[in-house]
Amino acid sequence: MKKRPKLPQQVLEFFRATGAEGGKERAKRLSPQQRSDIAKKAVKAREAKKTAKARLAKARQKSSS
């Protein structure tokens, strides 16, 4: 995996500030149904990640036994 280059602190602060603004603007443009759909998709992704981690841990535990 490639490492990200180190960015100056000013640049990071700018990205954080404009990124937060962008998210708020996007949320204003979305309908309540669209926001709900996005949230549901995020929940499914988190659950899939948890499940995958659990399976991996279980497989590692079996292989080390």
PDB file of N, CA, C and O in Angstrom, chain B, residues numbered from 101:
ATOM      1  N   MET B 101       0.843  -1.171   0.000  1.00  0.00           N
ATOM      2  CA  MET B 101       0.000   0.000   0.000  1.00  0.00           C
ATOM      3  C   MET B 101       0.894   1.242   0.000  1.00  0.00           C
ATOM      4  O   MET B 101       1.875   1.315   0.740  1.00  0.00           O
ATOM      5  N   LYS B 102       0.541   2.213  -0.839  1.00  0.00           N
ATOM      6  CA  LYS B 102       1.332   3.431  -0.920  1.00  0.00           C
ATOM      7  C   LYS B 102       1.066   4.328   0.269  1.00  0.00           C
ATOM      8  O   LYS B 102      -0.063   4.429   0.750  1.00  0.00           O
ATOM      9  N   LYS B 103       2.126   4.981   0.741  1.00  0.00           N
ATOM     10  CA  LYS B 103       1.973   5.954   1.804  1.00  0.00           C
ATOM     11  C   LYS B 103       1.606   7.297   1.201  1.00  0.00           C
ATOM     12  O   LYS B 103       2.091   7.669   0.132  1.00  0.00           O
ATOM     13  N   ARG B 104       0.756   8.006   1.890  1.00  0.00           N
ATOM     14  CA  ARG B 104       0.390   9.345   1.432  1.00  0.00           C
ATOM     15  C   ARG B 104       1.527  10.302   1.749  1.00  0.00           C
ATOM     16  O   ARG B 104       2.184  10.171   2.781  1.00  0.00           O
ATOM     17  N   PRO B 105       1.759  11.260   0.867  1.00  0.00           N
ATOM     18  CA  PRO B 105       2.806  12.234   1.172  1.00  0.00           C
ATOM     19  C   PRO B 105       2.357  13.145   2.309  1.00  0.00           C
ATOM     20  O   PRO B 105       1.171  13.444   2.448  1.00  0.00           O
ATOM     21  N   LYS B 106       3.309  13.579   3.112  1.00  0.00           N
ATOM     22  CA  LYS B 106       3.009  14.503   4.206  1.00  0.00           C
ATOM     23  C   LYS B 106       2.670  15.861   3.617  1.00  0.00           C
ATOM     24  O   LYS B 106       3.401  16.390   2.780  1.00  0.00           O
ATOM     25  N   LEU B 107       1.558  16.414   4.062  1.00  0.00           N
ATOM     26  CA  LEU B 107       1.140  17.723   3.590  1.00  0.00           C
ATOM     27  C   LEU B 107       1.376  18.750   4.681  1.00  0.00           C
ATOM     28  O   LEU B 107       1.331  18.421   5.867  1.00  0.00           O
ATOM     29  N   PRO B 108       1.625  19.988   4.291  1.00  0.00           N
ATOM     30  CA  PRO B 108       1.803  21.049   5.293  1.00  0.00           C
ATOM     31  C   PRO B 108       0.528  21.220   6.126  1.00  0.00           C
ATOM     32  O   PRO B 108      -0.577  20.961   5.648  1.00  0.00           O
ATOM     33  N   GLN B 109       0.698  21.653   7.358  1.00  0.00           N
ATOM     34  CA  GLN B 109      -0.420  21.806   8.279  1.00  0.00           C
ATOM     35  C   GLN B 109      -1.495  22.746   7.721  1.00  0.00           C
ATOM     36  O   GLN B 109      -2.689  22.497   7.891  1.00  0.00           O
ATOM     37  N   GLN B 110      -1.071  23.824   7.058  1.00  0.00           N
ATOM     38  CA  GLN B 110      -2.038  24.777   6.496  1.00  0.00           C
ATOM     39  C   GLN B 110      -2.931  24.106   5.462  1.00  0.00           C
ATOM     40  O   GLN B 110      -4.133  24.368   5.411  1.00  0.00           O
ATOM     41  N   VAL B 111      -2.359  23.261   4.656  1.00  0.00           N
ATOM     42  CA  VAL B 111      -3.114  22.577   3.615  1.00  0.00           C
ATOM     43  C   VAL B 111      -4.125  21.620   4.256  1.00  0.00           C
ATOM     44  O   VAL B 111      -5.277  21.557   3.827  1.00  0.00           O
ATOM     45  N   LEU B 112      -3.696  20.877   5.278  1.00  0.00           N
ATOM     46  CA  LEU B 112      -4.602  19.957   5.966  1.00  0.00           C
ATOM     47  C   LEU B 112      -5.770  20.693   6.601  1.00  0.00           C
ATOM     48  O   LEU B 112      -6.908  20.230   6.527  1.00  0.00           O
ATOM     49  N   GLU B 113      -5.501  21.833   7.225  1.00  0.00           N
ATOM     50  CA  GLU B 113      -6.561  22.629   7.844  1.00  0.00           C
ATOM     51  C   GLU B 113      -7.546  23.121   6.787  1.00  0.00           C
ATOM     52  O   GLU B 113      -8.757  23.119   7.013  1.00  0.00           O
ATOM     53  N   PHE B 114      -7.033  23.536   5.648  1.00  0.00           N
ATOM     54  CA  PHE B 114      -7.899  24.003   4.561  1.00  0.00           C
ATOM     55  C   PHE B 114      -8.804  22.878   4.085  1.00  0.00           C
ATOM     56  O   PHE B 114     -10.003  23.083   3.899  1.00  0.00           O
ATOM     57  N   PHE B 115      -8.243  21.692   3.887  1.00  0.00           N
ATOM     58  CA  PHE B 115      -9.034  20.551   3.424  1.00  0.00           C
ATOM     59  C   PHE B 115     -10.119  20.195   4.443  1.00  0.00           C
ATOM     60  O   PHE B 115     -11.256  19.902   4.073  1.00  0.00           O
ATOM     61  N   ARG B 116      -9.760  20.222   5.716  1.00  0.00           N
ATOM     62  CA  ARG B 116     -10.753  19.895   6.749  1.00  0.00           C
ATOM     63  C   ARG B 116     -11.904  20.895   6.742  1.00  0.00           C
ATOM     64  O   ARG B 116     -13.070  20.513   6.830  1.00  0.00           O
ATOM     65  N   ALA B 117     -11.571  22.162   6.637  1.00  0.00           N
ATOM     66  CA  ALA B 117     -12.598  23.210   6.670  1.00  0.00           C
ATOM     67  C   ALA B 117     -13.499  23.133   5.440  1.00  0.00           C
ATOM     68  O   ALA B 117     -14.722  23.184   5.573  1.00  0.00           O
ATOM     69  N   THR B 118     -12.926  23.014   4.262  1.00  0.00           N
ATOM     70  CA  THR B 118     -13.740  22.997   3.048  1.00  0.00           C
ATOM     71  C   THR B 118     -14.494  21.682   2.903  1.00  0.00           C
ATOM     72  O   THR B 118     -15.588  21.658   2.338  1.00  0.00           O
ATOM     73  N   GLY B 119     -13.934  20.600   3.400  1.00  0.00           N
ATOM     74  CA  GLY B 119     -14.619  19.316   3.342  1.00  0.00           C
ATOM     75  C   GLY B 119     -15.872  19.327   4.195  1.00  0.00           C
ATOM     76  O   GLY B 119     -16.909  18.801   3.791  1.00  0.00           O
ATOM     77  N   ALA B 120     -15.780  19.925   5.376  1.00  0.00           N
ATOM     78  CA  ALA B 120     -16.941  20.012   6.261  1.00  0.00           C
ATOM     79  C   ALA B 120     -18.029  20.864   5.624  1.00  0.00           C
ATOM     80  O   ALA B 120     -19.211  20.529   5.701  1.00  0.00           O
ATOM     81  N   GLU B 121     -17.636  21.953   5.000  1.00  0.00           N
ATOM     82  CA  GLU B 121     -18.605  22.816   4.320  1.00  0.00           C
ATOM     83  C   GLU B 121     -19.272  22.069   3.174  1.00  0.00           C
ATOM     84  O   GLU B 121     -20.480  22.185   2.968  1.00  0.00           O
ATOM     85  N   GLY B 122     -18.496  21.317   2.445  1.00  0.00           N
ATOM     86  CA  GLY B 122     -19.027  20.579   1.311  1.00  0.00           C
ATOM     87  C   GLY B 122     -20.065  19.553   1.730  1.00  0.00           C
ATOM     88  O   GLY B 122     -21.070  19.370   1.042  1.00  0.00           O
ATOM     89  N   GLY B 123     -19.835  18.890   2.841  1.00  0.00           N
ATOM     90  CA  GLY B 123     -20.784  17.906   3.340  1.00  0.00           C
ATOM     91  C   GLY B 123     -22.110  18.547   3.726  1.00  0.00           C
ATOM     92  O   GLY B 123     -23.175  17.988   3.462  1.00  0.00           O
ATOM     93  N   LYS B 124     -22.045  19.705   4.342  1.00  0.00           N
ATOM     94  CA  LYS B 124     -23.269  20.411   4.740  1.00  0.00           C
ATOM     95  C   LYS B 124     -24.047  20.867   3.514  1.00  0.00           C
ATOM     96  O   LYS B 124     -25.274  20.777   3.478  1.00  0.00           O
ATOM     97  N   GLU B 125     -23.331  21.354   2.518  1.00  0.00           N
ATOM     98  CA  GLU B 125     -23.996  21.791   1.289  1.00  0.00           C
ATOM     99  C   GLU B 125     -24.641  20.617   0.577  1.00  0.00           C
ATOM    100  O   GLU B 125     -25.750  20.735   0.057  1.00  0.00           O
ATOM    101  N   ARG B 126     -23.961  19.502   0.552  1.00  0.00           N
ATOM    102  CA  ARG B 126     -24.513  18.316  -0.102  1.00  0.00           C
ATOM    103  C   ARG B 126     -25.775  17.867   0.621  1.00  0.00           C
ATOM    104  O   ARG B 126     -26.768  17.514  -0.015  1.00  0.00           O
ATOM    105  N   ALA B 127     -25.738  17.880   1.944  1.00  0.00           N
ATOM    106  CA  ALA B 127     -26.895  17.456   2.722  1.00  0.00           C
ATOM    107  C   ALA B 127     -28.103  18.356   2.450  1.00  0.00           C
ATOM    108  O   ALA B 127     -29.239  17.882   2.441  1.00  0.00           O
ATOM    109  N   LYS B 128     -27.864  19.634   2.232  1.00  0.00           N
ATOM    110  CA  LYS B 128     -28.958  20.558   1.920  1.00  0.00           C
ATOM    111  C   LYS B 128     -29.628  20.190   0.600  1.00  0.00           C
ATOM    112  O   LYS B 128     -30.844  20.320   0.455  1.00  0.00           O
ATOM    113  N   ARG B 129     -28.834  19.733  -0.355  1.00  0.00           N
ATOM    114  CA  ARG B 129     -29.364  19.420  -1.685  1.00  0.00           C
ATOM    115  C   ARG B 129     -30.107  18.089  -1.741  1.00  0.00           C
ATOM    116  O   ARG B 129     -30.940  17.879  -2.623  1.00  0.00           O
ATOM    117  N   LEU B 130     -29.810  17.189  -0.803  1.00  0.00           N
ATOM    118  CA  LEU B 130     -30.418  15.862  -0.828  1.00  0.00           C
ATOM    119  C   LEU B 130     -31.806  15.889  -0.201  1.00  0.00           C
ATOM    120  O   LEU B 130     -32.076  16.653   0.726  1.00  0.00           O
ATOM    121  N   SER B 131     -32.662  15.052  -0.723  1.00  0.00           N
ATOM    122  CA  SER B 131     -33.998  14.909  -0.132  1.00  0.00           C
ATOM    123  C   SER B 131     -33.877  14.039   1.119  1.00  0.00           C
ATOM    124  O   SER B 131     -32.889  13.322   1.275  1.00  0.00           O
ATOM    125  N   PRO B 132     -34.862  14.092   2.007  1.00  0.00           N
ATOM    126  CA  PRO B 132     -34.822  13.221   3.187  1.00  0.00           C
ATOM    127  C   PRO B 132     -34.705  11.739   2.813  1.00  0.00           C
ATOM    128  O   PRO B 132     -34.027  10.977   3.502  1.00  0.00           O
ATOM    129  N   GLN B 133     -35.358  11.338   1.736  1.00  0.00           N
ATOM    130  CA  GLN B 133     -35.281   9.941   1.298  1.00  0.00           C
ATOM    131  C   GLN B 133     -33.861   9.581   0.848  1.00  0.00           C
ATOM    132  O   GLN B 133     -33.368   8.493   1.145  1.00  0.00           O
ATOM    133  N   GLN B 134     -33.213  10.494   0.136  1.00  0.00           N
ATOM    134  CA  GLN B 134     -31.840  10.233  -0.316  1.00  0.00           C
ATOM    135  C   GLN B 134     -30.898  10.122   0.879  1.00  0.00           C
ATOM    136  O   GLN B 134     -30.037   9.243   0.913  1.00  0.00           O
ATOM    137  N   ARG B 135     -31.060  11.013   1.859  1.00  0.00           N
ATOM    138  CA  ARG B 135     -30.210  10.944   3.047  1.00  0.00           C
ATOM    139  C   ARG B 135     -30.430   9.626   3.786  1.00  0.00           C
ATOM    140  O   ARG B 135     -29.481   9.011   4.272  1.00  0.00           O
ATOM    141  N   SER B 136     -31.678   9.203   3.866  1.00  0.00           N
ATOM    142  CA  SER B 136     -31.995   7.935   4.519  1.00  0.00           C
ATOM    143  C   SER B 136     -31.348   6.764   3.781  1.00  0.00           C
ATOM    144  O   SER B 136     -30.784   5.867   4.407  1.00  0.00           O
ATOM    145  N   ASP B 137     -31.430   6.775   2.466  1.00  0.00           N
ATOM    146  CA  ASP B 137     -30.828   5.701   1.670  1.00  0.00           C
ATOM    147  C   ASP B 137     -29.314   5.646   1.867  1.00  0.00           C
ATOM    148  O   ASP B 137     -28.735   4.566   1.981  1.00  0.00           O
ATOM    149  N   ILE B 138     -28.682   6.810   1.907  1.00  0.00           N
ATOM    150  CA  ILE B 138     -27.231   6.871   2.113  1.00  0.00           C
ATOM    151  C   ILE B 138     -26.873   6.328   3.501  1.00  0.00           C
ATOM    152  O   ILE B 138     -25.902   5.587   3.653  1.00  0.00           O
ATOM    153  N   ALA B 139     -27.661   6.700   4.501  1.00  0.00           N
ATOM    154  CA  ALA B 139     -27.407   6.228   5.867  1.00  0.00           C
ATOM    155  C   ALA B 139     -27.573   4.714   5.956  1.00  0.00           C
ATOM    156  O   ALA B 139     -26.777   4.041   6.612  1.00  0.00           O
ATOM    157  N   LYS B 140     -28.592   4.177   5.306  1.00  0.00           N
ATOM    158  CA  LYS B 140     -28.808   2.721   5.316  1.00  0.00           C
ATOM    159  C   LYS B 140     -27.648   1.994   4.646  1.00  0.00           C
ATOM    160  O   LYS B 140     -27.208   0.941   5.110  1.00  0.00           O
ATOM    161  N   LYS B 141     -27.167   2.559   3.568  1.00  0.00           N
ATOM    162  CA  LYS B 141     -26.024   1.961   2.861  1.00  0.00           C
ATOM    163  C   LYS B 141     -24.789   1.955   3.771  1.00  0.00           C
ATOM    164  O   LYS B 141     -24.027   0.988   3.789  1.00  0.00           O
ATOM    165  N   ALA B 142     -24.600   3.046   4.525  1.00  0.00           N
ATOM    166  CA  ALA B 142     -23.455   3.137   5.431  1.00  0.00           C
ATOM    167  C   ALA B 142     -23.553   2.087   6.538  1.00  0.00           C
ATOM    168  O   ALA B 142     -22.551   1.477   6.912  1.00  0.00           O
ATOM    169  N   VAL B 143     -24.757   1.880   7.057  1.00  0.00           N
ATOM    170  CA  VAL B 143     -24.958   0.867   8.103  1.00  0.00           C
ATOM    171  C   VAL B 143     -24.604  -0.514   7.565  1.00  0.00           C
ATOM    172  O   VAL B 143     -23.915  -1.284   8.234  1.00  0.00           O
ATOM    173  N   LYS B 144     -25.069  -0.830   6.364  1.00  0.00           N
ATOM    174  CA  LYS B 144     -24.749  -2.128   5.763  1.00  0.00           C
ATOM    175  C   LYS B 144     -23.244  -2.302   5.581  1.00  0.00           C
ATOM    176  O   LYS B 144     -22.708  -3.386   5.811  1.00  0.00           O
ATOM    177  N   ALA B 145     -22.567  -1.236   5.168  1.00  0.00           N
ATOM    178  CA  ALA B 145     -21.119  -1.311   4.967  1.00  0.00           C
ATOM    179  C   ALA B 145     -20.397  -1.557   6.286  1.00  0.00           C
ATOM    180  O   ALA B 145     -19.459  -2.351   6.348  1.00  0.00           O
ATOM    181  N   ARG B 146     -20.841  -0.867   7.350  1.00  0.00           N
ATOM    182  CA  ARG B 146     -20.213  -1.079   8.657  1.00  0.00           C
ATOM    183  C   ARG B 146     -20.430  -2.509   9.140  1.00  0.00           C
ATOM    184  O   ARG B 146     -19.506  -3.136   9.658  1.00  0.00           O
ATOM    185  N   GLU B 147     -21.632  -3.019   8.975  1.00  0.00           N
ATOM    186  CA  GLU B 147     -21.923  -4.389   9.397  1.00  0.00           C
ATOM    187  C   GLU B 147     -21.089  -5.400   8.605  1.00  0.00           C
ATOM    188  O   GLU B 147     -20.581  -6.370   9.167  1.00  0.00           O
ATOM    189  N   ALA B 148     -20.955  -5.168   7.308  1.00  0.00           N
ATOM    190  CA  ALA B 148     -20.152  -6.070   6.473  1.00  0.00           C
ATOM    191  C   ALA B 148     -18.693  -6.056   6.928  1.00  0.00           C
ATOM    192  O   ALA B 148     -18.028  -7.092   6.935  1.00  0.00           O
ATOM    193  N   LYS B 149     -18.205  -4.887   7.303  1.00  0.00           N
ATOM    194  CA  LYS B 149     -16.825  -4.765   7.766  1.00  0.00           C
ATOM    195  C   LYS B 149     -16.634  -5.525   9.083  1.00  0.00           C
ATOM    196  O   LYS B 149     -15.640  -6.227   9.267  1.00  0.00           O
ATOM    197  N   LYS B 150     -17.605  -5.373   9.998  1.00  0.00           N
ATOM    198  CA  LYS B 150     -17.527  -6.086  11.275  1.00  0.00           C
ATOM    199  C   LYS B 150     -17.549  -7.597  11.051  1.00  0.00           C
ATOM    200  O   LYS B 150     -16.783  -8.336  11.670  1.00  0.00           O
ATOM    201  N   THR B 151     -18.433  -8.047  10.164  1.00  0.00           N
ATOM    202  CA  THR B 151     -18.553  -9.470   9.874  1.00  0.00           C
ATOM    203  C   THR B 151     -17.257 -10.010   9.277  1.00  0.00           C
ATOM    204  O   THR B 151     -16.790 -11.087   9.648  1.00  0.00           O
ATOM    205  N   ALA B 152     -16.690  -9.254   8.358  1.00  0.00           N
ATOM    206  CA  ALA B 152     -15.442  -9.693   7.726  1.00  0.00           C
ATOM    207  C   ALA B 152     -14.314  -9.777   8.748  1.00  0.00           C
ATOM    208  O   ALA B 152     -13.519 -10.717   8.719  1.00  0.00           O
ATOM    209  N   LYS B 153     -14.239  -8.799   9.655  1.00  0.00           N
ATOM    210  CA  LYS B 153     -13.200  -8.828  10.688  1.00  0.00           C
ATOM    211  C   LYS B 153     -13.385 -10.024  11.612  1.00  0.00           C
ATOM    212  O   LYS B 153     -12.414 -10.668  12.009  1.00  0.00           O
ATOM    213  N   ALA B 154     -14.637 -10.315  11.952  1.00  0.00           N
ATOM    214  CA  ALA B 154     -14.915 -11.451  12.835  1.00  0.00           C
ATOM    215  C   ALA B 154     -14.519 -12.763  12.160  1.00  0.00           C
ATOM    216  O   ALA B 154     -13.913 -13.631  12.789  1.00  0.00           O
ATOM    217  N   ARG B 155     -14.861 -12.905  10.881  1.00  0.00           N
ATOM    218  CA  ARG B 155     -14.493 -14.116  10.151  1.00  0.00           C
ATOM    219  C   ARG B 155     -12.985 -14.271  10.069  1.00  0.00           C
ATOM    220  O   ARG B 155     -12.460 -15.374  10.227  1.00  0.00           O
ATOM    221  N   LEU B 156     -12.286 -13.170   9.821  1.00  0.00           N
ATOM    222  CA  LEU B 156     -10.832 -13.212   9.723  1.00  0.00           C
ATOM    223  C   LEU B 156     -10.218 -13.620  11.064  1.00  0.00           C
ATOM    224  O   LEU B 156      -9.303 -14.442  11.108  1.00  0.00           O
ATOM    225  N   ALA B 157     -10.721 -13.050  12.141  1.00  0.00           N
ATOM    226  CA  ALA B 157     -10.202 -13.394  13.466  1.00  0.00           C
ATOM    227  C   ALA B 157     -10.439 -14.869  13.774  1.00  0.00           C
ATOM    228  O   ALA B 157      -9.571 -15.542  14.330  1.00  0.00           O
ATOM    229  N   LYS B 158     -11.597 -15.354  13.416  1.00  0.00           N
ATOM    230  CA  LYS B 158     -11.933 -16.765  13.648  1.00  0.00           C
ATOM    231  C   LYS B 158     -11.011 -17.672  12.829  1.00  0.00           C
ATOM    232  O   LYS B 158     -10.534 -18.690  13.331  1.00  0.00           O
ATOM    233  N   ALA B 159     -10.762 -17.307  11.584  1.00  0.00           N
ATOM    234  CA  ALA B 159      -9.886 -18.099  10.733  1.00  0.00           C
ATOM    235  C   ALA B 159      -8.456 -18.099  11.265  1.00  0.00           C
ATOM    236  O   ALA B 159      -7.775 -19.124  11.230  1.00  0.00           O
ATOM    237  N   ARG B 160      -8.012 -16.970  11.746  1.00  0.00           N
ATOM    238  CA  ARG B 160      -6.653 -16.902  12.313  1.00  0.00           C
ATOM    239  C   ARG B 160      -6.543 -17.750  13.566  1.00  0.00           C
ATOM    240  O   ARG B 160      -5.528 -18.404  13.806  1.00  0.00           O
ATOM    241  N   GLN B 161      -7.613 -17.728  14.367  1.00  0.00           N
ATOM    242  CA  GLN B 161      -7.616 -18.494  15.592  1.00  0.00           C
ATOM    243  C   GLN B 161      -7.549 -19.992  15.268  1.00  0.00           C
ATOM    244  O   GLN B 161      -6.820 -20.733  15.929  1.00  0.00           O
ATOM    245  N   LYS B 162      -8.283 -20.432  14.282  1.00  0.00           N
ATOM    246  CA  LYS B 162      -8.258 -21.839  13.884  1.00  0.00           C
ATOM    247  C   LYS B 162      -6.890 -22.246  13.365  1.00  0.00           C
ATOM    248  O   LYS B 162      -6.392 -23.325  13.686  1.00  0.00           O
ATOM    249  N   SER B 163      -6.281 -21.375  12.559  1.00  0.00           N
ATOM    250  CA  SER B 163      -4.997 -21.722  11.958  1.00  0.00           C
ATOM    251  C   SER B 163      -3.861 -21.757  12.978  1.00  0.00           C
ATOM    252  O   SER B 163      -2.875 -22.470  12.794  1.00  0.00           O
ATOM    253  N   SER B 164      -4.007 -20.986  14.048  1.00  0.00           N
ATOM    254  CA  SER B 164      -2.948 -20.973  15.064  1.00  0.00           C
ATOM    255  C   SER B 164      -3.079 -22.124  16.051  1.00  0.00           C
ATOM    256  O   SER B 164      -2.155 -22.398  16.817  1.00  0.00           O
ATOM    257  N   SER B 165      -4.216 -22.794  16.034  1.00  0.00           N
ATOM    258  CA  SER B 165      -4.446 -23.917  16.968  1.00  0.00           C
ATOM    259  C   SER B 165      -3.776 -25.175  16.522  1.00  0.00           C
ATOM    260  O   SER B 165      -3.875 -26.200  17.197  1.00  0.00           O
TER     261      SER B 165
END
